[in-house]
């Protein structure tokens, strides 16, 4: 991955990242592991003996995005929040090319190996949800239970206006324009929320991301290979909520529409989302 064009921009980005992480309400441990694709940053929380839960963030959101619910999740699980390779965050893409979703699936499989996870629960939001499903389809024995939070291009197409935005992620807006774009989609108040909006804006404006990997809506989905919960935002901007929920049910997922919540489910409805996620993960065979 190329370096930031300006050292001041790099410092501003990582100040925002660290500011959000400082609002995680639990003790954390961070590790960086070097592999075929580069160096992966993993943030862990919760009892070491608890069932492992791997978290995959949405585009540009980084592992910091889990701050509203990670405390509730870490009460019951050993959380492993991973910064997706090639995306904004503290993972560094400095190895093999990432040109497709298959490359990201291979990177995630390598990350499971580094963490010595023969199997784990897996939860992803937006792009991270799409990746989580692709991983579960490719490696069903590695996933105990799957949670997809408003996954993008998984069960329904993008609306035209959002598709245009997604296709132009390599065109960087100014920080102020990016902040104005993201701020309405992040609920809450206080320093954690403000730092998170800054993080999203700095990432969109300045982060030298790897070439964008755009997921494709599958023509059809095979039956889901693991017990799956799909939470669809009632006011989602990335698809028609009813259409996405119906497609998820047809694929065999336990599905719920979260009312009055936008695509940012984790900030819009942290309590209900965490409760439904934990309820699903407790349903052991």
Secondary structure, 3 states (H helix, E strand, C coil): CCCCCCHHHHHHHHHHHHHHHCCCCCCCEEEEEECCCEEEEEEEECCCCCEEEEEECCCCCCHHHHHHCHHHHHCCEEEEEECCCCCCCCCEECCCCCCCHHHHHHHHHHHHHHCCCCCEEEEEECHHHHHHHHHHHHCHHHEEEEEEECCCCCCCCCCHHHHHHHHCCCCCCCHHHHHHHHHCCCCCCCHHHHHHHHHHHHHHHHCCCCCCCCCCCCCCCCCCCCEEEEEEECCCCCCCHHHHHHHHHHCCCEEEEECCCCCCHHHHCHHHHHHHHHHHHHCCC
